[in-house]
Amino acid sequence: MKKSIFKLLAILLWLPSFLSAQEKKYEPAWNSLQNHHTPEWLVNAKFGIYCHWGIQTISYEKGKENWSNEELLKQFKGENFNADEWAKLFETAGAKFGGVIGWHGSDLKHWDSDISDYNTAKVGPKIDIVGEVFKAVRKRNMKTLVSYHSIAGGEWVDFAKEGVDKYDPDIFWVDASFGGTKGAHNKKVTRKSKFIGKGTLASPVFEDKYQREFISYFYNKAIERNKQVEFVYKSNDIPPSVGMRDLENGILTETAYDVWMTDMDMNVPPDFPTHGWFYREKIPLRSTNELIDMLMDVISKNGILLLNIPPKADGTFPKEVVDNLTRMGDWLNKNGEAVYNTAPWFIYGEGPTDIDEGNYTYHHNNHFAQIQYTKEDIRFTVKGNNLYATSLGKPDGDLVIKSLNSNFKLRKGDIQKIVHLGTGKAVQFDHNENGLHLKLKGMVLDESANVFKILLK
């Protein structure tokens, strides 16, 4: 009884300090901003979708490559845009958050700005793109994301603050111009987080004071609104533990010990001059199989997949985009238990596929879809007493998972039962010093990836 009373008193004494810490505002200083924590809802979400749509979409049409922004704006009508259809597709695909670019490549703002009349609500399509997409996404109880790509000078901070005030995004995502370290890699100014100073070209970098000013503003607004948000940035643009690091079209070679994100384009360009993230006719798209494989690889390494899907100029999606994402959603409906609300295991997996670093140290190393996984590539996730082993393909016979041999982490008797999630069927197995042998004869397997739920003691 006395112990219980002492515990209760300790909790009561601790509670005020905990509550005051929750209410405490962030200072525009890195040591203060490092008190931020990535929201649990984002860690659990695993998968989100956003869209690049704007006057650049028009510029990729044949014969319009050299048009001025004003000429492109006259053609950007979005006559068939329907935000509810966008949000419905996000949800159908299995995404847990969705959004759109807010500012990209020109001075045109994609929201109903009170600061500048040069925005899509007043010119061009006369659509508050950010506002309409956010409204539709929230109707489906999904979280929201906005991305800002055109970053320069103190004026940018005013527009960013306006986006936070008017639309209350759950994720504020910024491109490489927010910090300049990704571009500096290429110019040999920095390598990872070390200054090497070999570059000779000017490298415009967004100033430290503006970074701190905006991030503290965003986080403090979240406190006022009693919500948890995340700031997402590229490369080494800000100090660790302040937000979430993002890789562009990039896959890590190992498990990260901070939760990270990759924004992956559904387009597969033939070369760098042809890449663009916006819809371009006759550019190949990533298949459902590849999207599922990437998702499982990313989350097994403590990551989150943000997928860009390209709308056409009129605001609708190509049939292939819809079909591929619908099939992905069907797979997640059957296998989502191994995806949502899971954690990585101590190893991410096994198999023959190796991943090169790429030209920006992971950035762009899957830009051209050169990473192709096989049925021998296994990826692990965990939840409760369950270990999920996903084969990134369709085994053509029995499957042996070598890393699960009885001499390593899982010993004889540790495995109670194995179920194939796609069918719900129990799997016969043999667990020995050579591996976990799954007997799959007669089992209906998925063409994309197959998840085996291993129930542990």
ZADREN-449328 format. One record per residue (C-alpha): x, y, z; residue number from 0. Coordinates in pm, 1 decimal. Example, Ala and Ser with C-alpha at 12.3 -4.5 7.8 and 13.67 -1.06 7.14 Angstrom:
BEGIN
+----------+----------+----------+-----+
!        x !        y !        z !   k !
+----------+----------+----------+-----+
!   1230.0 !   -450.0 !    780.0 !   0 !
!   1367.0 !   -106.0 !    714.0 !   1 !
+----------+----------+----------+-----+
//
This chain:
BEGIN
+----------+----------+----------+-----+
!        x !        y !        z !   k !
+----------+----------+----------+-----+
!      0.0 !      0.0 !      0.0 !   0 !
!    280.3 !    244.3 !     98.4 !   1 !
!    460.8 !    175.0 !   -231.9 !   2 !
!    143.0 !    252.1 !   -426.2 !   3 !
!     97.1 !    582.3 !   -242.4 !   4 !
!    459.9 !    682.5 !   -308.5 !   5 !
!    418.4 !    599.8 !   -680.5 !   6 !
!    101.4 !    810.2 !   -698.3 !   7 !
!    275.2 !   1103.2 !   -528.8 !   8 !
!    569.2 !   1075.0 !   -768.6 !   9 !
!    332.8 !   1086.7 !  -1067.8 !  10 !
!    147.5 !   1387.5 !   -928.9 !  11 !
!    475.0 !   1571.4 !   -872.2 !  12 !
!    598.2 !   1484.4 !  -1223.0 !  13 !
!    276.6 !   1567.5 !  -1409.1 !  14 !
!    294.8 !   1951.1 !  -1389.4 !  15 !
!    647.7 !   1955.3 !  -1528.9 !  16 !
!    541.1 !   1720.0 !  -1808.7 !  17 !
!    241.8 !   1935.6 !  -1898.8 !  18 !
!    444.0 !   2255.9 !  -1888.3 !  19 !
!    702.9 !   2094.9 !  -2117.4 !  20 !
!    426.0 !   2007.6 !  -2362.0 !  21 !
!    298.3 !   2365.2 !  -2356.8 !  22 !
!    643.8 !   2523.6 !  -2372.3 !  23 !
!    706.9 !   2708.7 !  -2695.0 !  24 !
!   1009.4 !   2657.2 !  -2915.3 !  25 !
!   1276.5 !   2922.5 !  -2939.4 !  26 !
!   1427.2 !   2993.6 !  -3284.7 !  27 !
!   1741.0 !   2810.2 !  -3174.9 !  28 !
!   1861.3 !   2466.0 !  -3279.8 !  29 !
!   1901.6 !   2335.2 !  -2924.7 !  30 !
!   1539.7 !   2430.5 !  -2853.3 !  31 !
!   1413.5 !   2283.1 !  -3181.0 !  32 !
!   1587.3 !   1953.4 !  -3105.5 !  33 !
!   1322.2 !   1895.4 !  -2837.8 !  34 !
!   1080.2 !   1817.8 !  -3118.6 !  35 !
!    974.8 !   1454.9 !  -3167.0 !  36 !
!    846.3 !   1291.2 !  -3483.6 !  37 !
!    472.5 !   1223.7 !  -3438.8 !  38 !
!    374.8 !    864.0 !  -3374.7 !  39 !
!     98.5 !    890.6 !  -3636.8 !  40 !
!    360.7 !    958.2 !  -3906.1 !  41 !
!    590.3 !    676.6 !  -3793.9 !  42 !
!    289.4 !    442.8 !  -3812.3 !  43 !
!    152.4 !    575.9 !  -4143.0 !  44 !
!    442.7 !    445.2 !  -4357.2 !  45 !
!    297.2 !    563.6 !  -4690.2 !  46 !
!    177.5 !    893.0 !  -4834.5 !  47 !
!    107.1 !   1047.5 !  -5176.7 !  48 !
!    147.0 !   1394.2 !  -5320.9 !  49 !
!    125.0 !   1551.1 !  -5666.4 !  50 !
!    333.4 !   1780.5 !  -5885.0 !  51 !
!     81.6 !   1981.4 !  -6087.3 !  52 !
!    121.6 !   2330.0 !  -6229.2 !  53 !
!    232.7 !   2534.9 !  -6527.6 !  54 !
!    533.0 !   2302.3 !  -6563.5 !  55 !
!    285.5 !   2030.0 !  -6665.8 !  56 !
!    197.8 !   2243.6 !  -6969.5 !  57 !
!    565.4 !   2310.3 !  -7045.2 !  58 !
!    622.2 !   1938.7 !  -7105.8 !  59 !
!    366.0 !   1929.5 !  -7386.2 !  60 !
!    511.5 !   1908.0 !  -7736.4 !  61 !
!    587.4 !   2248.8 !  -7886.4 !  62 !
!    545.5 !   2435.3 !  -7556.3 !  63 !
!    888.6 !   2363.4 !  -7406.3 !  64 !
!   1012.1 !   2721.8 !  -7452.3 !  65 !
!    693.7 !   2909.5 !  -7365.7 !  66 !
!    709.2 !   3184.8 !  -7105.3 !  67 !
!    541.3 !   3137.6 !  -6768.6 !  68 !
!    265.2 !   3379.1 !  -6872.6 !  69 !
!    194.2 !   3179.9 !  -7188.3 !  70 !
!    185.8 !   2858.7 !  -6985.3 !  71 !
!    -46.5 !   3013.5 !  -6725.5 !  72 !
!   -305.8 !   3096.1 !  -6992.9 !  73 !
!   -312.7 !   2726.0 !  -7084.0 !  74 !
!   -322.9 !   2599.9 !  -6724.0 !  75 !
!   -699.2 !   2567.5 !  -6676.3 !  76 !
!   -740.1 !   2248.4 !  -6472.8 !  77 !
!  -1084.8 !   2212.5 !  -6626.4 !  78 !
!  -1138.8 !   1857.9 !  -6497.3 !  79 !
!   -971.3 !   1894.8 !  -6157.5 !  80 !
!  -1166.0 !   1728.2 !  -5876.3 !  81 !
!   -998.3 !   1728.5 !  -5535.4 !  82 !
!  -1232.7 !   1458.8 !  -5404.4 !  83 !
!  -1121.0 !   1226.1 !  -5684.1 !  84 !
!   -758.6 !   1294.4 !  -5594.6 !  85 !
!   -817.4 !   1213.8 !  -5227.0 !  86 !
!  -1018.2 !    905.4 !  -5319.4 !  87 !
!   -724.8 !    776.9 !  -5527.2 !  88 !
!   -480.3 !    845.0 !  -5241.9 !  89 !
!   -700.7 !    643.6 !  -5007.5 !  90 !
!   -758.6 !    365.5 !  -5260.9 !  91 !
!   -382.5 !    324.1 !  -5298.2 !  92 !
!   -345.7 !    275.9 !  -4921.6 !  93 !
!   -184.2 !    612.1 !  -4839.8 !  94 !
!   -235.1 !    753.4 !  -4490.1 !  95 !
!   -144.9 !   1113.2 !  -4577.9 !  96 !
!   -176.2 !   1315.5 !  -4896.4 !  97 !
!   -101.7 !   1653.8 !  -5042.2 !  98 !
!     28.2 !   1868.8 !  -5323.6 !  99 !
!    308.4 !   2107.8 !  -5411.2 ! 100 !
!    241.5 !   2461.1 !  -5288.4 ! 101 !
!    514.0 !   2650.1 !  -5472.4 ! 102 !
!    745.5 !   2517.6 !  -5741.1 ! 103 !
!    968.4 !   2647.8 !  -6015.9 ! 104 !
!    815.8 !   2994.5 !  -6065.6 ! 105 !
!    665.4 !   3275.2 !  -5860.7 ! 106 !
!    316.7 !   3125.3 !  -5896.3 ! 107 !
!    165.3 !   3026.2 !  -5560.1 ! 108 !
!    -73.9 !   2731.4 !  -5557.4 ! 109 !
!   -290.8 !   2866.5 !  -5276.6 ! 110 !
!   -521.5 !   3163.2 !  -5217.6 ! 111 !
!   -252.4 !   3399.7 !  -5093.7 ! 112 !
!   -328.7 !   3730.2 !  -4922.5 ! 113 !
!     29.7 !   3844.1 !  -4981.8 ! 114 !
!     52.2 !   3794.4 !  -5358.7 ! 115 !
!   -224.9 !   3801.1 !  -5618.1 ! 116 !
!     -8.6 !   3588.8 !  -5844.6 ! 117 !
!   -168.7 !   3266.3 !  -5724.7 ! 118 !
!   -382.6 !   2991.7 !  -5877.7 ! 119 !
!   -697.6 !   3106.6 !  -5695.9 ! 120 !
!   -686.2 !   3442.5 !  -5873.4 ! 121 !
!   -512.9 !   3365.1 !  -6205.4 ! 122 !
!   -487.4 !   3065.2 !  -6435.7 ! 123 !
!   -722.6 !   2786.8 !  -6324.1 ! 124 !
!   -882.1 !   3004.4 !  -6050.4 ! 125 !
!   -845.8 !   2713.1 !  -5806.2 ! 126 !
!   -711.2 !   2722.1 !  -5449.8 ! 127 !
!   -518.8 !   2401.6 !  -5516.8 ! 128 !
!   -371.6 !   2353.9 !  -5168.7 ! 129 !
!   -701.4 !   2443.5 !  -4999.5 ! 130 !
!   -914.9 !   2214.1 !  -5214.7 ! 131 !
!   -680.0 !   1916.1 !  -5185.1 ! 132 !
!   -648.4 !   1960.1 !  -4807.0 ! 133 !
!  -1024.6 !   1980.9 !  -4764.1 ! 134 !
!  -1077.0 !   1660.5 !  -4964.0 ! 135 !
!   -796.2 !   1471.4 !  -4788.1 ! 136 !
!   -928.9 !   1565.4 !  -4444.1 ! 137 !
!  -1276.8 !   1443.6 !  -4536.4 ! 138 !
!  -1120.5 !   1097.1 !  -4554.6 ! 139 !
!   -950.7 !   1134.9 !  -4214.3 ! 140 !
!   -606.0 !   1146.3 !  -4369.0 ! 141 !
!   -319.3 !   1376.6 !  -4272.7 ! 142 !
!   -206.3 !   1658.0 !  -4503.4 ! 143 !
!    123.5 !   1753.2 !  -4666.2 ! 144 !
!    232.2 !   2064.6 !  -4853.7 ! 145 !
!    568.3 !   2105.3 !  -5026.3 ! 146 !
!    755.0 !   2428.8 !  -5097.5 ! 147 !
!   1032.0 !   2416.0 !  -5358.1 ! 148 !
!   1108.6 !   2778.5 !  -5450.4 ! 149 !
!   1305.3 !   2896.4 !  -5148.7 ! 150 !
!   1506.6 !   3218.2 !  -5133.1 ! 151 !
!   1533.4 !   3513.6 !  -4893.8 ! 152 !
!   1329.0 !   3638.7 !  -4602.8 ! 153 !
!   1017.6 !   3689.5 !  -4819.0 ! 154 !
!    986.8 !   3311.3 !  -4846.9 ! 155 !
!    933.9 !   3287.8 !  -4470.7 ! 156 !
!    626.3 !   3513.3 !  -4496.6 ! 157 !
!    470.0 !   3287.9 !  -4760.3 ! 158 !
!    557.4 !   2976.6 !  -4561.0 ! 159 !
!    399.7 !   3121.5 !  -4246.4 ! 160 !
!     90.2 !   3210.7 !  -4447.7 ! 161 !
!     64.2 !   2849.6 !  -4563.1 ! 162 !
!     78.4 !   2732.7 !  -4202.2 ! 163 !
!   -175.5 !   2991.4 !  -4082.1 ! 164 !
!   -431.4 !   2932.9 !  -4358.5 ! 165 !
!   -406.4 !   2557.7 !  -4417.8 ! 166 !
!   -259.8 !   2403.3 !  -4100.4 ! 167 !
!    -54.4 !   2128.2 !  -4273.1 ! 168 !
!     41.0 !   1816.8 !  -4077.8 ! 169 !
!    363.8 !   1785.8 !  -4278.1 ! 170 !
!    556.3 !   2082.1 !  -4416.2 ! 171 !
!    805.5 !   1951.5 !  -4673.3 ! 172 !
!   1083.0 !   2165.0 !  -4820.3 ! 173 !
!   1309.9 !   2101.4 !  -5114.9 ! 174 !
!   1689.2 !   2125.1 !  -5136.3 ! 175 !
!   1691.4 !   2504.1 !  -5175.1 ! 176 !
!   1595.9 !   2530.4 !  -4805.8 ! 177 !
!   1951.0 !   2438.6 !  -4705.9 ! 178 !
!   2170.6 !   2393.0 !  -5008.1 ! 179 !
!   2368.1 !   2094.9 !  -4882.4 ! 180 !
!   2238.8 !   1862.2 !  -5152.8 ! 181 !
!   2344.8 !   2103.2 !  -5425.5 ! 182 !
!   2671.0 !   2162.8 !  -5244.0 ! 183 !
!   2751.1 !   1789.5 !  -5264.5 ! 184 !
!   2758.2 !   1824.6 !  -5641.1 ! 185 !
!   2968.9 !   2141.7 !  -5622.7 ! 186 !
!   3215.0 !   1978.7 !  -5381.4 ! 187 !
!   3153.1 !   2228.7 !  -5102.3 ! 188 !
!   3041.5 !   1966.4 !  -4851.0 ! 189 !
!   3042.7 !   1589.0 !  -4832.8 ! 190 !
!   2770.6 !   1454.2 !  -4605.6 ! 191 !
!   2807.0 !   1691.6 !  -4308.1 ! 192 !
!   3173.6 !   1782.4 !  -4355.5 ! 193 !
!   3293.4 !   2102.6 !  -4524.2 ! 194 !
!   3550.5 !   2013.1 !  -4788.2 ! 195 !
!   3557.9 !   2347.4 !  -4973.2 ! 196 !
!   3663.2 !   2219.3 !  -5314.2 ! 197 !
!   3385.9 !   2394.7 !  -5503.0 ! 198 !
!   3444.5 !   2716.6 !  -5695.6 ! 199 !
!   3088.0 !   2797.0 !  -5806.0 ! 200 !
!   2859.3 !   3014.2 !  -5595.5 ! 201 !
!   2616.7 !   2799.5 !  -5395.5 ! 202 !
!   2310.1 !   2993.6 !  -5278.9 ! 203 !
!   2213.7 !   2867.3 !  -4936.2 ! 204 !
!   1904.8 !   2965.8 !  -4738.9 ! 205 !
!   2026.4 !   3149.5 !  -4431.9 ! 206 !
!   2041.9 !   2982.9 !  -4091.6 ! 207 !
!   1833.1 !   3255.1 !  -3922.4 ! 208 !
!   1543.8 !   3208.2 !  -4166.8 ! 209 !
!   1550.3 !   2830.4 !  -4117.7 ! 210 !
!   1522.1 !   2868.2 !  -3740.0 ! 211 !
!   1257.0 !   3137.7 !  -3767.7 ! 212 !
!   1022.0 !   2930.8 !  -3981.2 ! 213 !
!   1062.6 !   2592.4 !  -3812.8 ! 214 !
!    999.4 !   2741.1 !  -3466.9 ! 215 !
!    693.3 !   2921.4 !  -3604.5 ! 216 !
!    554.6 !   2599.2 !  -3754.4 ! 217 !
!    608.3 !   2396.9 !  -3437.3 ! 218 !
!    467.7 !   2668.3 !  -3210.6 ! 219 !
!    152.2 !   2693.3 !  -3421.8 ! 220 !
!    109.6 !   2319.7 !  -3377.4 ! 221 !
!    127.6 !   2362.8 !  -2999.1 ! 222 !
!   -140.9 !   2635.2 !  -3017.6 ! 223 !
!   -358.7 !   2403.2 !  -3224.8 ! 224 !
!   -293.4 !   2101.3 !  -3001.5 ! 225 !
!   -159.9 !   1883.0 !  -3281.2 ! 226 !
!    158.0 !   1699.5 !  -3375.4 ! 227 !
!    333.7 !   1793.7 !  -3697.8 ! 228 !
!    654.4 !   1719.1 !  -3883.0 ! 229 !
!    900.6 !   1928.6 !  -4081.7 ! 230 !
!   1071.5 !   1735.1 !  -4362.9 ! 231 !
!   1395.1 !   1848.3 !  -4529.2 ! 232 !
!   1666.3 !   1724.5 !  -4764.6 ! 233 !
!   2014.4 !   1595.9 !  -4696.3 ! 234 !
!   2207.2 !   1771.3 !  -4414.1 ! 235 !
!   2017.3 !   2100.1 !  -4446.2 ! 236 !
!   1943.6 !   2134.9 !  -4073.1 ! 237 !
!   2086.2 !   1978.1 !  -3755.2 ! 238 !
!   1971.8 !   1628.9 !  -3652.8 ! 239 !
!   1660.7 !   1564.0 !  -3442.1 ! 240 !
!   1486.0 !   1884.3 !  -3555.2 ! 241 !
!   1277.5 !   1729.5 !  -3833.2 ! 242 !
!   1273.0 !   1432.3 !  -4069.4 ! 243 !
!   1538.4 !   1378.8 !  -4334.9 ! 244 !
!   1418.8 !   1312.1 !  -4690.3 ! 245 !
!   1599.5 !   1147.2 !  -4981.4 ! 246 !
!   1493.1 !   1231.1 !  -5337.7 ! 247 !
!   1426.5 !    913.5 !  -5536.6 ! 248 !
!   1666.2 !    750.8 !  -5294.5 ! 249 !
!   1692.3 !    419.5 !  -5109.9 ! 250 !
!   1920.7 !    360.4 !  -4810.6 ! 251 !
!   2162.9 !     70.2 !  -4803.8 ! 252 !
!   2108.9 !      2.9 !  -4432.2 ! 253 !
!   1868.4 !     61.8 !  -4144.4 ! 254 !
!   1862.4 !    422.7 !  -4025.4 ! 255 !
!   1837.3 !    491.2 !  -3654.1 ! 256 !
!   1629.3 !    802.3 !  -3717.3 ! 257 !
!   1299.3 !    772.2 !  -3904.4 ! 258 !
!   1350.0 !    901.6 !  -4259.2 ! 259 !
!   1148.3 !    959.7 !  -4574.8 ! 260 !
!   1204.7 !    910.2 !  -4945.2 ! 261 !
!    999.4 !   1104.0 !  -5198.7 ! 262 !
!    979.7 !    874.3 !  -5497.5 ! 263 !
!    854.1 !    983.1 !  -5839.0 ! 264 !
!    616.8 !    743.7 !  -6016.8 ! 265 !
!    768.1 !    861.3 !  -6346.8 ! 266 !
!   1073.6 !    672.8 !  -6472.2 ! 267 !
!   1265.1 !    920.1 !  -6693.9 ! 268 !
!   1515.1 !    790.6 !  -6950.9 ! 269 !
!   1777.3 !   1050.5 !  -6846.4 ! 270 !
!   1828.6 !   1355.2 !  -6624.5 ! 271 !
!   1734.3 !   1612.6 !  -6892.3 ! 272 !
!   1397.0 !   1437.1 !  -6927.7 ! 273 !
!   1316.3 !   1412.8 !  -6557.1 ! 274 !
!   1070.4 !   1656.6 !  -6406.8 ! 275 !
!    819.2 !   1502.9 !  -6162.2 ! 276 !
!    529.1 !   1650.9 !  -6360.8 ! 277 !
!    320.4 !   1453.9 !  -6612.1 ! 278 !
!    494.6 !   1396.4 !  -6941.9 ! 279 !
!    337.6 !   1192.1 !  -7218.4 ! 280 !
!    495.7 !    855.4 !  -7299.4 ! 281 !
!    724.6 !    852.4 !  -6993.6 ! 282 !
!    715.8 !    503.9 !  -6834.1 ! 283 !
!    566.7 !    463.1 !  -6487.6 ! 284 !
!    671.2 !    243.7 !  -6196.4 ! 285 !
!    470.9 !    -77.5 !  -6184.9 ! 286 !
!    258.5 !   -193.1 !  -5892.7 ! 287 !
!    517.8 !   -460.8 !  -5823.7 ! 288 !
!    798.5 !   -205.2 !  -5800.7 ! 289 !
!    595.1 !     28.8 !  -5579.1 ! 290 !
!    519.7 !   -252.2 !  -5332.3 ! 291 !
!    881.1 !   -371.2 !  -5331.1 ! 292 !
!   1008.4 !    -18.3 !  -5262.8 ! 293 !
!    755.1 !     34.5 !  -4985.4 ! 294 !
!    859.1 !   -284.0 !  -4805.9 ! 295 !
!   1229.6 !   -208.8 !  -4850.3 ! 296 !
!   1191.0 !    146.2 !  -4717.8 ! 297 !
!    984.0 !     59.4 !  -4410.2 ! 298 !
!   1212.9 !   -231.9 !  -4322.2 ! 299 !
!   1490.7 !     30.1 !  -4291.9 ! 300 !
!   1288.6 !    259.6 !  -4063.0 ! 301 !
!   1164.7 !    476.0 !  -4348.9 ! 302 !
!    845.0 !    624.1 !  -4491.7 ! 303 !
!    754.4 !    624.6 !  -4861.5 ! 304 !
!    618.0 !    947.2 !  -5010.7 ! 305 !
!    507.3 !    879.1 !  -5368.5 ! 306 !
!    461.4 !   1150.2 !  -5631.8 ! 307 !
!    187.0 !   1071.8 !  -5883.1 ! 308 !
!    157.5 !   1292.9 !  -6194.0 ! 309 !
!   -180.0 !   1447.1 !  -6289.4 ! 310 !
!   -235.3 !   1558.7 !  -6647.7 ! 311 !
!   -279.6 !   1928.2 !  -6729.4 ! 312 !
!   -659.6 !   1904.2 !  -6703.3 ! 313 !
!   -633.3 !   1772.2 !  -6345.0 ! 314 !
!   -713.2 !   1406.4 !  -6411.5 ! 315 !
!   -482.7 !   1107.3 !  -6373.9 ! 316 !
!   -372.4 !    875.5 !  -6654.1 ! 317 !
!   -544.4 !    537.0 !  -6651.2 ! 318 !
!   -214.9 !    358.0 !  -6586.5 ! 319 !
!   -158.7 !    563.1 !  -6269.9 ! 320 !
!   -506.5 !    478.6 !  -6142.2 ! 321 !
!   -472.5 !    110.0 !  -6231.9 ! 322 !
!   -129.0 !     68.1 !  -6071.8 ! 323 !
!   -233.2 !    243.1 !  -5750.4 ! 324 !
!   -560.3 !     51.0 !  -5729.9 ! 325 !
!   -367.5 !   -276.1 !  -5748.1 ! 326 !
!   -128.8 !   -148.1 !  -5482.4 ! 327 !
!   -426.4 !    -70.5 !  -5258.3 ! 328 !
!   -565.2 !   -420.4 !  -5314.1 ! 329 !
!   -231.6 !   -567.2 !  -5202.1 ! 330 !
!   -223.6 !   -343.9 !  -4894.2 ! 331 !
!   -579.4 !   -440.1 !  -4803.0 ! 332 !
!   -458.1 !   -798.8 !  -4770.2 ! 333 !
!   -109.6 !   -735.2 !  -4634.8 ! 334 !
!   -134.0 !   -402.9 !  -4451.2 ! 335 !
!    -86.8 !   -576.9 !  -4117.3 ! 336 !
!    282.0 !   -607.8 !  -4210.0 ! 337 !
!    301.4 !   -237.2 !  -4304.2 ! 338 !
!     99.7 !      1.7 !  -4087.9 ! 339 !
!    190.1 !     48.7 !  -3720.5 ! 340 !
!    492.9 !   -177.5 !  -3754.5 ! 341 !
!    855.8 !   -125.6 !  -3657.8 ! 342 !
!   1178.7 !   -239.0 !  -3824.2 ! 343 !
!   1358.0 !   -545.8 !  -3691.1 ! 344 !
!   1728.3 !   -547.3 !  -3595.0 ! 345 !
!   1814.7 !   -653.1 !  -3953.9 ! 346 !
!   1613.6 !   -525.6 !  -4247.9 ! 347 !
!   1642.9 !   -845.0 !  -4446.8 ! 348 !
!   1850.5 !  -1062.8 !  -4675.1 ! 349 !
!   1892.1 !  -1132.6 !  -5045.4 ! 350 !
!   2105.0 !  -1070.9 !  -5354.4 ! 351 !
!   2006.0 !   -713.5 !  -5441.0 ! 352 !
!   2268.1 !   -453.7 !  -5349.0 ! 353 !
!   2199.2 !    -80.3 !  -5362.7 ! 354 !
!   2456.8 !    171.6 !  -5483.9 ! 355 !
!   2492.0 !    503.0 !  -5306.0 ! 356 !
!   2418.5 !    716.0 !  -5612.7 ! 357 !
!   2546.2 !   1054.3 !  -5726.6 ! 358 !
!   2432.3 !   1247.5 !  -5418.3 ! 359 !
!   2497.0 !    974.2 !  -5159.8 ! 360 !
!   2158.0 !    796.5 !  -5178.4 ! 361 !
!   1973.1 !   1085.3 !  -5344.6 ! 362 !
!   1866.3 !    973.2 !  -5694.9 ! 363 !
!   2007.8 !    620.7 !  -5664.5 ! 364 !
!   1669.7 !    487.2 !  -5778.8 ! 365 !
!   1587.4 !    775.4 !  -6012.1 ! 366 !
!   1585.5 !    553.4 !  -6319.1 ! 367 !
!   1431.1 !    247.6 !  -6150.4 ! 368 !
!   1758.9 !     58.8 !  -6170.6 ! 369 !
!   1694.1 !   -113.4 !  -5837.3 ! 370 !
!   1498.9 !   -428.6 !  -5913.9 ! 371 !
!   1422.9 !   -668.6 !  -5629.0 ! 372 !
!   1385.8 !  -1047.0 !  -5654.7 ! 373 !
!   1189.0 !  -1320.4 !  -5482.3 ! 374 !
!   1506.1 !  -1403.0 !  -5284.7 ! 375 !
!   1505.2 !  -1052.6 !  -5134.3 ! 376 !
!   1335.3 !  -1074.1 !  -4793.8 ! 377 !
!   1232.8 !   -772.5 !  -4584.8 ! 378 !
!   1132.7 !   -780.3 !  -4216.0 ! 379 !
!    890.5 !   -577.0 !  -4004.4 ! 380 !
!    762.5 !   -646.1 !  -3652.9 ! 381 !
!    453.0 !   -580.1 !  -3444.3 ! 382 !
!    378.2 !   -730.7 !  -3105.2 ! 383 !
!    499.2 !  -1090.9 !  -3100.4 ! 384 !
!    475.8 !  -1115.6 !  -3478.3 ! 385 !
!    766.0 !  -1106.0 !  -3722.6 ! 386 !
!    663.8 !  -1037.0 !  -4082.9 ! 387 !
!    891.4 !  -1173.4 !  -4356.3 ! 388 !
!    810.3 !  -1037.2 !  -4702.6 ! 389 !
!    944.8 !  -1201.2 !  -5015.6 ! 390 !
!    972.5 !   -928.0 !  -5281.2 ! 391 !
!    844.3 !  -1155.0 !  -5552.5 ! 392 !
!    665.6 !  -1483.4 !  -5611.8 ! 393 !
!    862.9 !  -1788.9 !  -5497.7 ! 394 !
!    853.2 !  -2059.6 !  -5765.9 ! 395 !
!    881.7 !  -2332.0 !  -5504.5 ! 396 !
!    953.0 !  -2358.8 !  -5135.8 ! 397 !
!   1122.3 !  -2062.1 !  -4970.8 ! 398 !
!   1421.9 !  -2080.4 !  -4736.2 ! 399 !
!   1488.8 !  -1771.5 !  -4522.3 ! 400 !
!   1851.1 !  -1819.4 !  -4423.4 ! 401 !
!   1869.5 !  -1540.8 !  -4166.1 ! 402 !
!   1600.7 !  -1713.8 !  -3959.8 ! 403 !
!   1813.2 !  -2023.5 !  -3899.0 ! 404 !
!   1791.4 !  -2181.7 !  -3553.6 ! 405 !
!   2149.7 !  -2084.8 !  -3463.0 ! 406 !
!   2083.1 !  -1711.3 !  -3487.7 ! 407 !
!   1806.4 !  -1498.4 !  -3332.7 ! 408 !
!   1519.1 !  -1748.2 !  -3346.7 ! 409 !
!   1589.7 !  -2081.4 !  -3179.6 ! 410 !
!   1409.4 !  -2413.0 !  -3200.8 ! 411 !
!   1060.1 !  -2380.8 !  -3053.0 ! 412 !
!   1045.1 !  -1998.9 !  -3083.3 ! 413 !
!    809.0 !  -2013.3 !  -3381.5 ! 414 !
!    451.2 !  -2111.9 !  -3301.1 ! 415 !
!    280.8 !  -2069.7 !  -3635.7 ! 416 !
!    327.4 !  -1914.9 !  -3981.8 ! 417 !
!     47.4 !  -1765.9 !  -4192.9 ! 418 !
!     53.1 !  -1639.5 !  -4552.0 ! 419 !
!   -120.4 !  -1302.3 !  -4514.1 ! 420 !
!   -246.0 !  -1280.9 !  -4872.1 ! 421 !
!   -460.4 !  -1592.9 !  -4836.5 ! 422 !
!   -484.0 !  -1637.0 !  -4459.1 ! 423 !
!   -359.0 !  -1994.3 !  -4500.8 ! 424 !
!   -130.1 !  -2164.1 !  -4249.6 ! 425 !
!    214.4 !  -2252.4 !  -4385.2 ! 426 !
!    394.0 !  -2575.4 !  -4300.6 ! 427 !
!    757.8 !  -2514.3 !  -4207.6 ! 428 !
!   1080.5 !  -2668.2 !  -4091.2 ! 429 !
!   1309.2 !  -2462.9 !  -3866.7 ! 430 !
!   1669.7 !  -2576.7 !  -3850.8 ! 431 !
!   2030.0 !  -2458.0 !  -3851.8 ! 432 !
!   2016.6 !  -2390.4 !  -4227.9 ! 433 !
!   1718.9 !  -2155.4 !  -4215.9 ! 434 !
!   1341.4 !  -2133.6 !  -4196.3 ! 435 !
!   1205.7 !  -2362.2 !  -4468.1 ! 436 !
!    854.6 !  -2261.2 !  -4583.3 ! 437 !
!    666.5 !  -2535.4 !  -4766.7 ! 438 !
!    457.9 !  -2354.2 !  -5030.0 ! 439 !
!    342.9 !  -2636.1 !  -5258.8 ! 440 !
!    -19.4 !  -2579.6 !  -5366.2 ! 441 !
!    -39.8 !  -2232.3 !  -5210.7 ! 442 !
!   -181.0 !  -1942.1 !  -5414.5 ! 443 !
!     89.8 !  -1674.5 !  -5412.0 ! 444 !
!     88.8 !  -1307.8 !  -5512.0 ! 445 !
!    280.6 !  -1195.8 !  -5819.9 ! 446 !
!    414.3 !   -879.8 !  -5647.8 ! 447 !
!    523.7 !   -972.3 !  -5297.0 ! 448 !
!    427.8 !  -1231.2 !  -5037.7 ! 449 !
!    408.9 !  -1171.3 !  -4663.5 ! 450 !
!    456.0 !  -1451.3 !  -4412.6 ! 451 !
!    337.4 !  -1374.0 !  -4060.4 ! 452 !
!    556.1 !  -1557.5 !  -3808.4 ! 453 !
!    392.8 !  -1587.7 !  -3466.7 ! 454 !
!    661.3 !  -1598.4 !  -3198.6 ! 455 !
!    652.4 !  -1710.4 !  -2838.9 ! 456 !
+----------+----------+----------+-----+
//
